[in-house]
Amino acid sequence: ASSRATAASSGYRPDDEEEAVIGWQEKLFSQFEYDLYQNKAACQSPLDRQYHQEILKLEKAGGRKNLRIFTYTDYDRYTNLEEHWQTVTSSVQEVPTYLAERMANVRRRRQDRRPMDGGGLKMRLITWEPSEEFIKNNHVINTPVQTMYIMGDLGPYGKLGRREHEYVLCTIKVDSNGVITIKPDITGSKGPYRIEMDGEKRELWKYTIVNASVAVQPEEQEREQHMYNDLYIRHKEYLNSLVGSDFEMPAPGTLRLLVNGELVSAQGYEFDNLYIHFFLELPKRWLSPAFQQLSGVTQTCTTKTEGKDSVAYFCYPFTFEAFFTQEDESEDSLPQWPVLYFEVLSLDFWQRYRVEGYGSLILPATPGRHVLTAPTWRPIELGTCSELRRFFIGGSPELEDITYVRVPGTFQGDRLSRFGFRTETTGSVTFNFYLIQQSRAFMESSAYRKRMQSVLDRLGGFSQQSSIHNVLEAFQRARRRMQLARESLPQDLINTTAASTSAVSSIHQSTTCACSIPGAASEEEN
């Protein structure tokens, strides 16, 4: 970089105009440093003694060439002070925050990190009482940066070397990624930068910053481009070696289901310190890898009040993988979709738990993102003794088999009776699912694709089976509204539309018969 500073005032002197060509981390001493480091007794650190030797060499060579323009390199103490006192906003009354104070105490330099001992795993995953040094090294952003300042001594002639007359002309920073930051930028068409001094004379200084680097020759630029291309090719080959050349595909006739889920929150429960136990039940013809864990337990989470409900945010991630195989094409039984069962429990001060609710949900049959909220209930006993026991000493009625929330998979009868079983509605749990389905049929155009598509349609039909009764009830409500509207119409208009009304009624009867058969069977089984 090339810097040029001139004074534009009535007291202009030829000595006030100066031009200097400065390289990266090149040290140019100011008048203050020149006088300070000449005295060997004032040199305490190794850097001070190095500057003392350099000044002695300058004395032998005839003194320093620069007068007003000098530099502070990355190793000078000024860099510390400048980084410490820089403000975050432009407000004059700015009060530094806790994080700003901590950031100011961190030297963003190239640090030689000590290799960690890989002999064993860390036993302390949580540091309950972090020290100041621990916070500085782990909590604060510490990007390695090298800094250099081009300064100007704008004091009156004959009174150079005073710190109050030092001004930053340009700041240059280079981080570990090779990004160079120059502030202010190279002087362009806007003209020179201006610095107005405070004082009686109100001196005005102008300076320009010019890039004096030697232009890269075409041969060197081409050689550098080839080097980057080779680097990118090697990096691409490295990534390909990690991924592999063969894309993993499921076996023919198999549907692969990947579930990336998140247990988001639980809301509306009576007690605090909630945690949730959940597991995935795979129906017939569904398999999972031997290493796959189909259950999990969240951390214990305290609740906070949002509106009228107490909400516990878990943000607990989980992953499931399963495979479905259609063994017999002629089989007419309805395939079943995996079901996620869960129970919500609370923990009191004495480490006793209570059951807050049971719930279940069928995994969505379509790929993509799904946000589902499932309501829960818990079994209760008659009388107040059980509730008093639950409040004071913990414990509550529990299900021996959590699949009893729905129709258990081990149930073989025609009817499942829950007569006499008393429950109470509690809160709800919110899940976030990202589903991926993979099958060879998705990229084939043969009869096999039609076969798998029919299987997927039937799987989707099973996932929608639980909503058939809701559709029928909505249809009945719409029919009643149509009847009420028909009664309010004039009689002559009703006679002209009688034929079309009877046709709609016959269609409704046939539709009801077709839909009510599986619905009635499901009602009896439930």
C-alpha positions as CSV (number, residue, x, y, z in Angstrom):
1,A,0.0,0.0,0.0
2,S,1.1,3.5,-0.7
3,S,0.0,6.3,1.6
4,R,0.3,10.0,1.0
5,A,-0.6,12.7,3.6
6,T,-0.6,16.4,3.0
7,A,-1.7,19.4,5.1
8,A,-4.3,21.7,3.5
9,S,-4.2,24.8,5.7
10,S,-2.8,28.3,5.9
11,G,0.2,27.0,7.9
12,Y,1.3,24.6,5.1
13,R,5.0,23.6,5.1
14,P,6.8,21.5,2.5
15,D,7.8,19.1,5.2
16,D,4.1,18.3,5.9
17,E,3.8,16.5,2.6
18,E,4.9,12.9,2.8
19,E,4.6,9.7,0.8
20,A,5.5,6.2,2.0
21,V,5.3,2.7,0.4
22,I,4.5,0.2,3.1
23,G,4.5,-3.6,2.9
24,W,2.5,-6.1,5.0
25,Q,3.6,-6.1,8.7
26,E,6.4,-3.6,7.8
27,K,7.4,-1.6,10.9
28,L,7.9,2.2,10.6
29,F,8.7,3.8,13.9
30,S,7.0,7.0,15.1
31,Q,8.9,9.8,16.7
32,F,7.6,8.6,20.1
33,E,8.9,5.0,19.6
34,Y,12.1,6.3,18.1
35,D,12.9,8.3,21.3
36,L,11.6,5.5,23.6
37,Y,13.5,2.5,22.2
38,Q,16.8,4.4,21.8
39,N,17.1,4.1,25.6
40,K,18.1,0.5,26.4
41,A,16.9,0.8,30.0
42,A,13.3,1.3,28.7
43,C,13.3,-2.0,26.8
44,Q,11.8,-4.7,28.9
45,S,10.3,-7.3,26.6
46,P,12.1,-9.2,23.8
47,L,10.1,-7.2,21.2
48,D,11.4,-3.9,22.8
49,R,15.0,-5.2,22.6
50,Q,14.5,-6.1,19.0
51,Y,13.2,-2.6,18.2
52,H,16.2,-1.2,20.1
53,Q,18.6,-3.1,17.8
54,E,16.6,-1.9,14.7
55,I,16.8,1.7,15.8
56,L,20.5,1.4,16.3
57,K,20.9,0.2,12.7
58,L,18.7,3.2,11.6
59,E,21.1,5.5,13.4
60,K,24.0,4.1,11.6
61,A,22.2,4.4,8.3
62,G,21.4,8.1,8.8
63,G,18.1,8.0,10.8
64,R,14.6,7.1,9.9
65,K,13.2,8.2,6.5
66,N,9.6,8.7,7.5
67,L,8.4,11.7,9.5
68,R,4.7,11.6,10.1
69,I,3.6,8.3,8.6
70,F,4.4,5.2,10.7
71,T,2.8,1.8,11.4
72,Y,1.7,-0.5,14.3
73,T,2.1,-4.2,13.4
74,D,0.3,-7.1,14.8
75,Y,2.8,-7.5,17.6
76,D,2.6,-4.0,19.0
77,R,0.8,-3.1,22.2
78,Y,-1.4,-0.5,20.3
79,T,-3.3,-3.3,18.6
80,N,-4.5,-4.5,22.0
81,L,-5.7,-1.1,23.0
82,E,-7.4,-0.4,19.7
83,E,-9.3,-3.7,19.8
84,H,-10.3,-3.1,23.4
85,W,-11.7,0.3,22.9
86,Q,-13.5,-0.1,19.6
87,T,-17.3,0.6,19.9
88,V,-20.1,-1.5,18.6
89,T,-22.6,1.3,17.7
90,S,-22.2,4.9,16.6
91,S,-23.9,6.2,19.8
92,V,-21.8,8.6,21.9
93,Q,-23.5,7.3,25.1
94,E,-22.9,3.6,24.3
95,V,-22.5,1.3,27.4
96,P,-20.6,-1.9,26.5
97,T,-22.6,-5.1,27.2
98,Y,-21.2,-8.1,29.0
99,L,-20.4,-9.9,25.8
100,A,-18.8,-6.8,24.3
101,E,-16.5,-6.5,27.3
102,R,-15.5,-10.2,27.0
103,M,-15.0,-9.9,23.3
104,A,-12.7,-6.9,23.9
105,N,-10.5,-9.0,26.2
106,V,-9.9,-11.7,23.6
107,R,-6.9,-11.4,21.3
108,R,-8.0,-12.6,17.9
109,R,-4.6,-13.9,16.9
110,R,-3.2,-17.1,15.3
111,Q,-3.2,-19.5,18.2
112,D,-1.3,-22.7,18.4
113,R,-3.9,-25.1,19.8
114,R,-2.5,-27.9,21.9
115,P,-3.5,-31.4,20.7
116,M,-6.1,-33.0,22.8
117,D,-5.4,-36.2,24.5
118,G,-7.5,-38.8,22.7
119,G,-6.8,-41.6,25.2
120,G,-10.3,-41.5,26.6
121,L,-13.6,-39.8,26.4
122,K,-14.4,-36.8,28.4
123,M,-16.2,-37.7,31.6
124,R,-17.4,-34.1,32.4
125,L,-19.8,-33.2,29.6
126,I,-21.0,-30.1,31.5
127,T,-18.9,-27.5,33.3
128,W,-21.1,-26.2,36.1
129,E,-18.6,-23.5,37.3
130,P,-16.7,-22.2,34.3
131,S,-13.7,-20.0,34.9
132,E,-13.0,-16.7,33.2
133,E,-10.4,-18.3,31.0
134,F,-12.9,-21.1,30.0
135,I,-15.5,-18.5,29.0
136,K,-12.9,-16.6,26.9
137,N,-11.7,-19.7,25.0
138,N,-15.1,-21.4,24.4
139,H,-18.0,-18.9,24.6
140,V,-16.6,-16.0,22.5
141,I,-15.9,-16.0,18.8
142,N,-12.2,-16.3,18.4
143,T,-11.4,-16.0,14.7
144,P,-7.6,-15.8,14.1
145,V,-6.9,-12.4,12.6
146,Q,-3.7,-10.5,11.9
147,T,-4.0,-6.7,12.1
148,M,-1.8,-3.8,10.9
149,Y,-2.4,0.0,11.4
150,I,-1.0,2.8,9.2
151,M,-0.8,5.8,11.4
152,G,-0.3,9.5,11.0
153,D,1.4,11.9,13.5
154,L,-0.6,15.1,12.8
155,G,0.9,17.2,15.5
156,P,2.4,20.7,15.0
157,Y,5.8,21.0,13.4
158,G,8.5,20.6,16.0
159,K,6.1,18.9,18.5
160,L,5.9,15.4,17.0
161,G,5.8,12.3,19.1
162,R,2.8,12.9,21.2
163,R,0.1,10.2,21.5
164,E,-2.8,12.6,21.4
165,H,-1.8,13.6,17.9
166,E,-1.8,10.0,16.5
167,Y,-4.6,9.2,14.1
168,V,-5.4,5.9,12.3
169,L,-5.1,6.4,8.6
170,C,-5.8,2.8,7.5
171,T,-6.6,-0.5,9.2
172,I,-5.6,-3.8,7.4
173,K,-6.8,-7.2,8.7
174,V,-6.2,-10.7,7.3
175,D,-8.1,-13.6,8.8
176,S,-7.3,-17.3,8.6
177,N,-9.4,-17.8,5.5
178,G,-7.2,-15.4,3.5
179,V,-9.8,-12.5,3.5
180,I,-8.1,-9.1,3.4
181,T,-10.1,-6.2,5.0
182,I,-8.9,-2.6,4.3
183,K,-10.7,0.3,6.1
184,P,-11.0,2.8,4.7
185,D,-10.9,1.5,1.1
186,I,-8.4,2.3,-1.6
187,T,-8.8,5.9,-2.7
188,G,-10.9,6.0,-5.8
189,S,-12.7,8.7,-7.7
190,K,-14.2,10.2,-4.6
191,G,-11.0,12.1,-3.8
192,P,-8.7,12.1,-0.8
193,Y,-9.8,11.3,2.8
194,R,-10.0,14.3,5.2
195,I,-9.1,14.7,8.9
196,E,-10.0,17.9,10.6
197,M,-8.0,18.7,13.7
198,D,-9.5,20.1,16.9
199,G,-7.8,23.3,18.0
200,E,-7.4,27.0,17.3
201,K,-6.0,26.6,13.9
202,R,-8.5,23.9,12.7
203,E,-5.9,22.3,10.5
204,L,-7.2,20.1,7.7
205,W,-5.2,17.0,6.6
206,K,-5.8,15.1,3.4
207,Y,-4.4,11.6,2.6
208,T,-4.8,9.0,-0.1
209,I,-4.4,5.2,-0.1
210,V,-3.1,3.6,-3.3
211,N,-2.5,-0.1,-4.1
212,A,1.2,-0.2,-4.9
213,S,1.5,-4.0,-5.3
214,V,3.2,-5.3,-8.4
215,A,0.6,-6.6,-10.9
216,V,0.5,-10.3,-11.3
217,Q,2.0,-11.5,-14.6
218,P,-0.2,-13.5,-16.9
219,E,2.0,-16.6,-16.6
220,E,1.8,-16.5,-12.8
221,Q,-2.0,-15.9,-12.9
222,E,-2.4,-18.9,-15.2
223,R,-0.2,-21.0,-12.9
224,E,-2.2,-20.0,-9.9
225,Q,-5.5,-20.8,-11.7
226,H,-4.1,-24.3,-12.6
227,M,-3.2,-24.8,-8.9
228,Y,-6.7,-23.9,-7.8
229,N,-8.2,-26.3,-10.4
230,D,-6.0,-29.1,-9.1
231,L,-6.9,-28.3,-5.6
232,Y,-10.7,-28.4,-6.4
233,I,-10.3,-31.6,-8.3
234,R,-8.6,-33.3,-5.4
235,H,-11.2,-32.0,-3.0
236,K,-13.9,-33.4,-5.2
237,E,-12.2,-36.7,-5.4
238,Y,-11.9,-36.7,-1.6
239,L,-15.6,-36.0,-1.2
240,N,-16.5,-38.8,-3.7
241,S,-14.3,-41.2,-1.7
242,L,-16.3,-40.4,1.4
243,V,-19.7,-40.8,-0.3
244,G,-18.9,-43.7,-2.5
245,S,-19.7,-44.4,-6.1
246,D,-22.6,-46.7,-5.6
247,F,-25.8,-45.1,-4.4
248,E,-27.4,-47.2,-1.8
249,M,-30.7,-48.7,-3.0
250,P,-33.3,-50.9,-1.2
251,A,-34.0,-54.4,-2.4
252,P,-36.5,-54.9,-5.2
253,G,-40.1,-55.0,-3.9
254,T,-39.1,-53.0,-0.7
255,L,-40.0,-49.6,0.5
256,R,-37.5,-47.8,2.6
257,L,-38.8,-45.3,5.2
258,L,-36.5,-42.8,6.9
259,V,-37.9,-40.8,9.7
260,N,-36.0,-37.8,11.0
261,G,-38.2,-36.5,13.8
262,E,-38.1,-34.0,16.6
263,L,-40.1,-34.1,19.8
264,V,-40.8,-30.4,20.0
265,S,-42.9,-29.7,23.2
266,A,-45.5,-30.8,25.6
267,Q,-48.2,-28.5,26.9
268,G,-51.2,-28.4,29.2
269,Y,-50.0,-30.8,31.9
270,E,-50.6,-30.5,35.7
271,F,-47.0,-30.9,37.1
272,D,-43.6,-29.6,36.2
273,N,-40.3,-31.4,35.3
274,L,-41.7,-33.5,32.4
275,Y,-40.0,-36.2,30.4
276,I,-41.3,-38.4,27.6
277,H,-40.7,-42.1,26.9
278,F,-41.6,-43.2,23.3
279,F,-41.1,-46.1,21.0
280,L,-42.1,-47.1,17.4
281,E,-44.1,-50.2,16.8
282,L,-43.6,-51.9,13.5
283,P,-46.6,-53.8,12.2
284,K,-46.5,-57.0,10.1
285,R,-44.2,-57.1,7.1
286,W,-42.2,-54.2,8.5
287,L,-38.5,-54.7,9.5
288,S,-35.8,-52.5,10.9
289,P,-32.0,-52.9,10.9
290,A,-30.5,-54.9,13.8
291,F,-28.6,-51.9,15.1
292,Q,-31.7,-49.6,14.9
293,Q,-33.0,-48.4,18.3
294,L,-36.8,-47.9,18.1
295,S,-37.3,-46.2,21.5
296,G,-36.0,-43.2,23.4
297,V,-36.3,-41.1,26.5
298,T,-36.1,-37.3,26.5
299,Q,-34.3,-35.1,29.1
300,T,-36.3,-33.7,32.0
301,C,-37.6,-30.3,31.1
302,T,-39.1,-27.6,33.3
303,T,-42.2,-25.7,32.0
304,K,-42.8,-22.1,31.3
305,T,-46.1,-20.3,31.1
306,E,-47.3,-19.2,27.7
307,G,-50.8,-17.8,27.7
308,K,-52.9,-20.1,29.8
309,D,-50.8,-23.3,29.3
310,S,-47.5,-24.5,30.8
311,V,-45.2,-25.6,28.0
312,A,-42.1,-27.7,28.2
313,Y,-39.8,-27.4,25.1
314,F,-37.7,-30.6,24.6
315,C,-36.4,-30.2,21.0
316,Y,-35.3,-33.8,21.2
317,P,-34.2,-35.3,17.9
318,F,-34.7,-39.0,16.9
319,T,-34.2,-41.1,13.8
320,F,-35.9,-44.3,12.7
321,E,-35.4,-46.5,9.6
322,A,-37.7,-49.2,8.5
323,F,-38.4,-51.4,5.5
324,F,-41.7,-52.6,4.1
325,T,-42.0,-55.7,1.9
326,Q,-45.1,-56.8,0.0
327,E,-44.8,-60.6,0.1
328,D,-48.0,-61.6,-1.8
329,E,-49.5,-59.5,-4.6
330,S,-52.8,-61.2,-4.3
331,E,-53.1,-60.5,-0.7
332,D,-56.1,-58.2,0.0
333,S,-55.5,-57.4,3.6
334,L,-54.9,-53.7,4.3
335,P,-51.2,-53.0,5.1
336,Q,-50.5,-51.2,8.3
337,W,-48.3,-48.2,8.9
338,P,-45.9,-47.8,11.8
339,V,-47.3,-46.3,15.0
340,L,-45.5,-44.1,17.5
341,Y,-46.5,-44.6,21.1
342,F,-45.4,-42.3,23.9
343,E,-46.1,-41.6,27.6
344,V,-45.5,-38.3,29.4
345,L,-44.2,-38.5,33.0
346,S,-43.3,-35.9,35.6
347,L,-40.6,-36.0,38.2
348,D,-41.0,-34.4,41.7
349,F,-38.4,-33.2,44.2
350,W,-38.0,-36.6,45.8
351,Q,-37.3,-38.2,42.4
352,R,-40.7,-39.9,42.2
353,Y,-42.5,-40.0,38.9
354,R,-46.1,-39.7,37.9
355,V,-47.9,-40.6,34.7
356,E,-49.2,-37.5,33.1
357,G,-50.6,-39.0,29.9
358,Y,-50.5,-41.6,27.2
359,G,-50.8,-41.0,23.5
360,S,-50.1,-42.4,20.0
361,L,-50.0,-41.3,16.4
362,I,-49.6,-42.9,13.0
363,L,-46.6,-41.8,11.0
364,P,-47.7,-39.8,8.0
365,A,-48.0,-41.8,4.8
366,T,-46.6,-39.0,2.5
367,P,-43.0,-37.8,2.4
368,G,-42.0,-34.3,3.5
369,R,-42.4,-32.2,6.6
370,H,-45.3,-32.8,9.0
371,V,-46.1,-31.1,12.2
372,L,-48.5,-33.1,14.3
373,T,-50.0,-32.5,17.8
374,A,-51.3,-35.6,19.6
375,P,-53.6,-35.4,22.6
376,T,-53.0,-37.6,25.6
377,W,-55.0,-39.1,28.5
378,R,-54.3,-40.9,31.7
379,P,-56.2,-43.6,33.7
380,I,-57.9,-42.5,36.9
381,E,-59.6,-44.2,39.9
382,L,-62.8,-43.2,41.6
383,G,-62.6,-41.1,44.7
384,T,-60.2,-38.5,46.0
385,C,-57.8,-40.9,47.7
386,S,-56.0,-41.8,44.5
387,E,-55.5,-38.1,43.6
388,L,-54.3,-37.3,47.1
389,R,-51.9,-40.2,46.9
390,R,-50.7,-39.0,43.5
391,F,-50.1,-35.5,44.8
392,F,-48.3,-36.3,48.0
393,I,-46.5,-39.6,47.6
394,G,-46.4,-39.9,43.9
395,G,-47.5,-42.9,41.8
396,S,-50.6,-43.2,39.7
397,P,-52.5,-45.9,37.7
398,E,-50.4,-47.1,34.8
399,L,-50.9,-49.2,31.7
400,E,-49.0,-52.6,31.7
401,D,-49.0,-52.5,27.9
402,I,-48.7,-49.0,26.4
403,T,-50.1,-50.3,23.1
404,Y,-53.4,-50.4,24.9
405,V,-53.7,-46.8,23.9
406,R,-54.9,-48.2,20.5
407,V,-55.7,-51.7,19.5
408,P,-52.8,-53.8,20.8
409,G,-50.9,-55.7,18.1
410,T,-51.2,-58.9,20.2
411,F,-55.0,-58.7,20.3
412,Q,-56.6,-61.5,18.2
413,G,-60.3,-61.2,19.1
414,D,-63.2,-59.6,17.3
415,R,-64.1,-57.0,19.8
416,L,-61.9,-55.1,22.3
417,S,-64.1,-53.8,25.2
418,R,-63.0,-50.9,27.4
419,F,-66.1,-50.9,29.5
420,G,-65.5,-49.6,33.0
421,F,-62.1,-48.1,32.1
422,R,-62.0,-44.5,33.3
423,T,-59.6,-41.9,31.9
424,E,-59.0,-38.2,32.1
425,T,-57.9,-35.9,29.2
426,T,-54.6,-34.2,30.0
427,G,-52.3,-32.2,27.6
428,S,-50.8,-32.7,24.2
429,V,-47.4,-33.4,22.6
430,T,-46.1,-31.8,19.4
431,F,-43.9,-33.6,16.9
432,N,-42.0,-32.5,13.9
433,F,-41.4,-35.1,11.2
434,Y,-39.2,-35.2,8.1
435,L,-40.1,-38.3,6.1
436,I,-38.2,-39.8,3.2
437,Q,-39.4,-42.8,1.1
438,Q,-37.1,-44.7,-1.2
439,S,-38.0,-47.5,-3.6
440,R,-36.8,-48.8,-6.9
441,A,-40.4,-48.5,-8.2
442,F,-40.1,-44.7,-8.0
443,M,-37.7,-44.7,-11.0
444,E,-39.2,-47.5,-13.1
445,S,-42.1,-47.4,-15.6
446,S,-43.0,-51.1,-15.6
447,A,-45.9,-53.1,-14.0
448,Y,-43.7,-53.3,-10.9
449,R,-44.1,-49.6,-10.4
450,K,-47.9,-49.9,-10.6
451,R,-47.8,-52.7,-8.1
452,M,-45.7,-50.6,-5.6
453,Q,-47.9,-47.6,-6.3
454,S,-51.0,-49.7,-5.3
455,V,-49.3,-50.7,-2.1
456,L,-48.5,-47.1,-1.3
457,D,-52.1,-46.1,-2.0
458,R,-53.3,-48.9,0.4
459,L,-50.8,-47.7,3.0
460,G,-52.1,-44.2,2.6
461,G,-55.7,-45.5,2.9
462,F,-54.8,-47.2,6.2
463,S,-53.4,-44.0,7.6
464,Q,-56.6,-42.2,6.7
465,Q,-58.9,-45.0,8.0
466,S,-59.1,-43.3,11.5
467,S,-60.7,-40.2,9.9
468,I,-63.6,-42.0,8.0
469,H,-66.0,-41.4,10.9
470,N,-65.1,-37.7,11.0
471,V,-65.9,-37.5,7.2
472,L,-69.2,-39.2,7.7
473,E,-70.2,-36.9,10.6
474,A,-69.3,-33.9,8.5
475,F,-71.4,-35.3,5.7
476,Q,-74.4,-35.8,8.1
477,R,-74.0,-32.2,9.3
478,A,-74.0,-30.9,5.8
479,R,-77.1,-32.9,5.0
480,R,-79.0,-31.5,7.9
481,R,-78.0,-28.0,6.8
482,M,-79.3,-28.8,3.3
483,Q,-82.6,-30.0,4.8
484,L,-83.1,-26.8,6.8
485,A,-82.3,-24.8,3.7
486,R,-84.8,-26.8,1.7
487,E,-87.6,-26.2,4.2
488,S,-87.1,-22.4,3.9
489,L,-87.5,-22.5,0.1
490,P,-90.9,-21.8,-1.7
491,Q,-93.0,-24.9,-2.4
492,D,-93.0,-24.5,-6.2
493,L,-89.2,-24.5,-6.3
494,I,-89.1,-27.6,-4.2
495,N,-91.4,-29.5,-6.6
496,T,-89.2,-28.7,-9.6
497,T,-86.0,-30.0,-7.9
498,A,-87.6,-33.1,-6.4
499,A,-86.2,-35.4,-9.0
500,S,-82.6,-34.2,-8.6
501,T,-83.0,-34.3,-4.8
502,S,-84.0,-38.0,-4.9
503,A,-81.1,-38.8,-7.1
504,V,-78.7,-37.1,-4.7
505,S,-80.3,-39.0,-1.8
506,S,-79.8,-42.4,-3.6
507,I,-76.2,-41.6,-4.2
508,H,-75.7,-40.6,-0.6
509,Q,-77.3,-43.9,0.6
510,S,-75.0,-46.0,-1.6
511,T,-72.0,-43.9,-0.5
512,T,-73.0,-44.4,3.1
513,C,-73.2,-48.1,2.7
514,A,-69.9,-48.3,1.0
515,C,-68.1,-46.3,3.7
516,S,-69.9,-47.6,6.8
517,I,-68.9,-51.2,6.4
518,P,-65.1,-50.7,7.4
519,G,-66.1,-48.0,9.8
520,A,-68.5,-50.2,11.6
521,A,-65.9,-53.0,11.8
522,S,-63.4,-50.5,13.2
523,E,-65.9,-49.2,15.7
524,E,-66.6,-52.7,17.0
525,E,-62.9,-53.6,17.2
526,N,-62.2,-50.4,19.1
